[in-house]
Amino acid sequence: MSNNFQKVLNSDKFKNLIKKRWRFSFFMLAVLFVVYYGYIFLIALNKDLVTMKVGVYTNVGILMGVGVIFAAWILTYIYVIWANNVYDKEVEDIKKELQ
């Protein structure tokens, strides 16, 4: 590996970028787990709420399940926006240091 690569790998800028990415990724993962497992626990612990009818053909549990799916899409969208606006810019700055 060339000296420039070693310099970048050992730089504080690169290490901070990696920490920032892991922190954000784990935060998003934690939010997704809370949403998903919250839904599962609610089904297990409060069947009366989940089976409550909404309209003629559906119940609260179905609507909450759809909400979990939408929450996953929204979290993915948030991550993509963050990656495009923050992470990728910092990666480009580090790439410029290699040239």
CNS distance restraints for C-alpha pairs under 8 A (distance, minus, plus):
assign (resid   1 and name CA) (resid   5 and name CA) 6.47 0.50 0.50
assign (resid   1 and name CA) (resid   6 and name CA) 7.00 0.50 0.50
assign (resid   2 and name CA) (resid   6 and name CA) 6.57 0.50 0.50
assign (resid   3 and name CA) (resid   7 and name CA) 6.10 0.50 0.50
assign (resid   4 and name CA) (resid   8 and name CA) 6.20 0.50 0.50
assign (resid   4 and name CA) (resid  98 and name CA) 5.91 0.50 0.50
assign (resid   5 and name CA) (resid   9 and name CA) 6.06 0.50 0.50
assign (resid   5 and name CA) (resid  98 and name CA) 6.92 0.50 0.50
assign (resid   6 and name CA) (resid  10 and name CA) 6.06 0.50 0.50
assign (resid   7 and name CA) (resid  11 and name CA) 5.98 0.50 0.50
assign (resid   8 and name CA) (resid  14 and name CA) 6.43 0.50 0.50
assign (resid   8 and name CA) (resid  94 and name CA) 7.26 0.50 0.50
assign (resid   8 and name CA) (resid  97 and name CA) 7.63 0.50 0.50
assign (resid   8 and name CA) (resid  98 and name CA) 7.49 0.50 0.50
assign (resid   9 and name CA) (resid  14 and name CA) 6.22 0.50 0.50
assign (resid   9 and name CA) (resid  15 and name CA) 7.36 0.50 0.50
assign (resid  10 and name CA) (resid  14 and name CA) 7.24 0.50 0.50
assign (resid  10 and name CA) (resid  15 and name CA) 7.24 0.50 0.50
assign (resid  11 and name CA) (resid  15 and name CA) 6.44 0.50 0.50
assign (resid  12 and name CA) (resid  16 and name CA) 5.94 0.50 0.50
assign (resid  13 and name CA) (resid  17 and name CA) 6.22 0.50 0.50
assign (resid  13 and name CA) (resid  94 and name CA) 7.79 0.50 0.50
assign (resid  14 and name CA) (resid  18 and name CA) 6.32 0.50 0.50
assign (resid  14 and name CA) (resid  94 and name CA) 7.16 0.50 0.50
assign (resid  15 and name CA) (resid  19 and name CA) 6.25 0.50 0.50
assign (resid  16 and name CA) (resid  20 and name CA) 6.00 0.50 0.50
assign (resid  17 and name CA) (resid  21 and name CA) 6.17 0.50 0.50
assign (resid  17 and name CA) (resid  87 and name CA) 7.49 0.50 0.50
assign (resid  17 and name CA) (resid  90 and name CA) 7.31 0.50 0.50
assign (resid  18 and name CA) (resid  22 and name CA) 6.24 0.50 0.50
assign (resid  19 and name CA) (resid  23 and name CA) 6.05 0.50 0.50
assign (resid  20 and name CA) (resid  24 and name CA) 6.15 0.50 0.50
assign (resid  21 and name CA) (resid  25 and name CA) 5.99 0.50 0.50
assign (resid  21 and name CA) (resid  87 and name CA) 7.34 0.50 0.50
assign (resid  22 and name CA) (resid  26 and name CA) 5.98 0.50 0.50
assign (resid  23 and name CA) (resid  27 and name CA) 6.10 0.50 0.50
assign (resid  24 and name CA) (resid  28 and name CA) 6.20 0.50 0.50
assign (resid  25 and name CA) (resid  29 and name CA) 6.11 0.50 0.50
assign (resid  25 and name CA) (resid  79 and name CA) 7.98 0.50 0.50
assign (resid  26 and name CA) (resid  30 and name CA) 5.99 0.50 0.50
assign (resid  27 and name CA) (resid  31 and name CA) 6.28 0.50 0.50
assign (resid  28 and name CA) (resid  32 and name CA) 6.24 0.50 0.50
assign (resid  28 and name CA) (resid  75 and name CA) 6.85 0.50 0.50
assign (resid  28 and name CA) (resid  79 and name CA) 7.73 0.50 0.50
assign (resid  29 and name CA) (resid  33 and name CA) 6.14 0.50 0.50
assign (resid  30 and name CA) (resid  34 and name CA) 6.15 0.50 0.50
assign (resid  31 and name CA) (resid  35 and name CA) 6.25 0.50 0.50
assign (resid  32 and name CA) (resid  36 and name CA) 6.04 0.50 0.50
assign (resid  32 and name CA) (resid  71 and name CA) 7.65 0.50 0.50
assign (resid  32 and name CA) (resid  72 and name CA) 6.67 0.50 0.50
assign (resid  32 and name CA) (resid  75 and name CA) 7.54 0.50 0.50
assign (resid  33 and name CA) (resid  37 and name CA) 5.65 0.50 0.50
assign (resid  33 and name CA) (resid  38 and name CA) 7.71 0.50 0.50
assign (resid  34 and name CA) (resid  38 and name CA) 5.38 0.50 0.50
assign (resid  35 and name CA) (resid  39 and name CA) 6.21 0.50 0.50
assign (resid  35 and name CA) (resid  68 and name CA) 6.50 0.50 0.50
assign (resid  35 and name CA) (resid  71 and name CA) 7.65 0.50 0.50
assign (resid  36 and name CA) (resid  40 and name CA) 6.43 0.50 0.50
assign (resid  36 and name CA) (resid  68 and name CA) 6.35 0.50 0.50
assign (resid  37 and name CA) (resid  41 and name CA) 5.95 0.50 0.50
assign (resid  38 and name CA) (resid  42 and name CA) 5.99 0.50 0.50
assign (resid  39 and name CA) (resid  43 and name CA) 6.27 0.50 0.50
assign (resid  39 and name CA) (resid  64 and name CA) 7.29 0.50 0.50
assign (resid  39 and name CA) (resid  65 and name CA) 7.47 0.50 0.50
assign (resid  39 and name CA) (resid  68 and name CA) 7.59 0.50 0.50
assign (resid  40 and name CA) (resid  44 and name CA) 6.31 0.50 0.50
assign (resid  41 and name CA) (resid  45 and name CA) 5.85 0.50 0.50
assign (resid  42 and name CA) (resid  46 and name CA) 5.39 0.50 0.50
assign (resid  42 and name CA) (resid  47 and name CA) 7.41 0.50 0.50
assign (resid  42 and name CA) (resid  50 and name CA) 7.53 0.50 0.50
assign (resid  43 and name CA) (resid  47 and name CA) 5.58 0.50 0.50
assign (resid  43 and name CA) (resid  50 and name CA) 6.17 0.50 0.50
assign (resid  43 and name CA) (resid  61 and name CA) 7.42 0.50 0.50
assign (resid  46 and name CA) (resid  50 and name CA) 6.60 0.50 0.50
assign (resid  47 and name CA) (resid  51 and name CA) 5.99 0.50 0.50
assign (resid  48 and name CA) (resid  52 and name CA) 6.22 0.50 0.50
assign (resid  49 and name CA) (resid  60 and name CA) 6.96 0.50 0.50
assign (resid  49 and name CA) (resid  61 and name CA) 7.85 0.50 0.50
assign (resid  50 and name CA) (resid  59 and name CA) 6.84 0.50 0.50
assign (resid  50 and name CA) (resid  60 and name CA) 5.04 0.50 0.50
assign (resid  50 and name CA) (resid  61 and name CA) 4.41 0.50 0.50
assign (resid  51 and name CA) (resid  59 and name CA) 5.65 0.50 0.50
assign (resid  51 and name CA) (resid  60 and name CA) 6.16 0.50 0.50
assign (resid  51 and name CA) (resid  61 and name CA) 6.22 0.50 0.50
assign (resid  52 and name CA) (resid  59 and name CA) 5.44 0.50 0.50
assign (resid  52 and name CA) (resid  60 and name CA) 5.72 0.50 0.50
assign (resid  52 and name CA) (resid  61 and name CA) 7.88 0.50 0.50
assign (resid  53 and name CA) (resid  57 and name CA) 7.87 0.50 0.50
assign (resid  53 and name CA) (resid  58 and name CA) 6.09 0.50 0.50
assign (resid  53 and name CA) (resid  59 and name CA) 4.22 0.50 0.50
assign (resid  53 and name CA) (resid  60 and name CA) 6.41 0.50 0.50
assign (resid  54 and name CA) (resid  58 and name CA) 5.56 0.50 0.50
assign (resid  54 and name CA) (resid  59 and name CA) 4.84 0.50 0.50
assign (resid  54 and name CA) (resid  60 and name CA) 6.27 0.50 0.50
assign (resid  55 and name CA) (resid  59 and name CA) 7.50 0.50 0.50
assign (resid  58 and name CA) (resid  62 and name CA) 6.53 0.50 0.50
assign (resid  58 and name CA) (resid  63 and name CA) 7.69 0.50 0.50
assign (resid  59 and name CA) (resid  63 and name CA) 6.71 0.50 0.50
assign (resid  60 and name CA) (resid  64 and name CA) 6.10 0.50 0.50
assign (resid  61 and name CA) (resid  65 and name CA) 6.10 0.50 0.50
assign (resid  62 and name CA) (resid  66 and name CA) 6.33 0.50 0.50
assign (resid  63 and name CA) (resid  67 and name CA) 6.19 0.50 0.50
assign (resid  64 and name CA) (resid  68 and name CA) 6.24 0.50 0.50
assign (resid  65 and name CA) (resid  69 and name CA) 6.51 0.50 0.50
assign (resid  66 and name CA) (resid  70 and name CA) 6.27 0.50 0.50
assign (resid  67 and name CA) (resid  71 and name CA) 5.97 0.50 0.50
assign (resid  68 and name CA) (resid  72 and name CA) 6.33 0.50 0.50
assign (resid  69 and name CA) (resid  73 and name CA) 6.49 0.50 0.50
assign (resid  70 and name CA) (resid  74 and name CA) 6.11 0.50 0.50
assign (resid  71 and name CA) (resid  75 and name CA) 6.07 0.50 0.50
assign (resid  72 and name CA) (resid  76 and name CA) 6.16 0.50 0.50
assign (resid  73 and name CA) (resid  77 and name CA) 6.15 0.50 0.50
assign (resid  74 and name CA) (resid  78 and name CA) 6.16 0.50 0.50
assign (resid  75 and name CA) (resid  79 and name CA) 6.17 0.50 0.50
assign (resid  76 and name CA) (resid  80 and name CA) 6.21 0.50 0.50
assign (resid  77 and name CA) (resid  81 and name CA) 6.20 0.50 0.50
assign (resid  78 and name CA) (resid  82 and name CA) 6.13 0.50 0.50
assign (resid  79 and name CA) (resid  83 and name CA) 5.99 0.50 0.50
assign (resid  80 and name CA) (resid  84 and name CA) 6.04 0.50 0.50
assign (resid  81 and name CA) (resid  85 and name CA) 6.03 0.50 0.50
assign (resid  82 and name CA) (resid  86 and name CA) 5.53 0.50 0.50
assign (resid  82 and name CA) (resid  87 and name CA) 6.76 0.50 0.50
assign (resid  83 and name CA) (resid  87 and name CA) 4.66 0.50 0.50
assign (resid  83 and name CA) (resid  88 and name CA) 5.83 0.50 0.50
assign (resid  84 and name CA) (resid  88 and name CA) 5.37 0.50 0.50
assign (resid  84 and name CA) (resid  89 and name CA) 7.30 0.50 0.50
assign (resid  85 and name CA) (resid  89 and name CA) 6.47 0.50 0.50
assign (resid  86 and name CA) (resid  90 and name CA) 6.47 0.50 0.50
assign (resid  87 and name CA) (resid  91 and name CA) 6.23 0.50 0.50
assign (resid  88 and name CA) (resid  92 and name CA) 6.16 0.50 0.50
assign (resid  89 and name CA) (resid  93 and name CA) 6.35 0.50 0.50
assign (resid  90 and name CA) (resid  94 and name CA) 6.34 0.50 0.50
assign (resid  91 and name CA) (resid  95 and name CA) 6.15 0.50 0.50
assign (resid  92 and name CA) (resid  96 and name CA) 6.24 0.50 0.50
assign (resid  93 and name CA) (resid  97 and name CA) 6.72 0.50 0.50
assign (resid  94 and name CA) (resid  98 and name CA) 6.95 0.50 0.50
assign (resid  95 and name CA) (resid  99 and name CA) 6.94 0.50 0.50
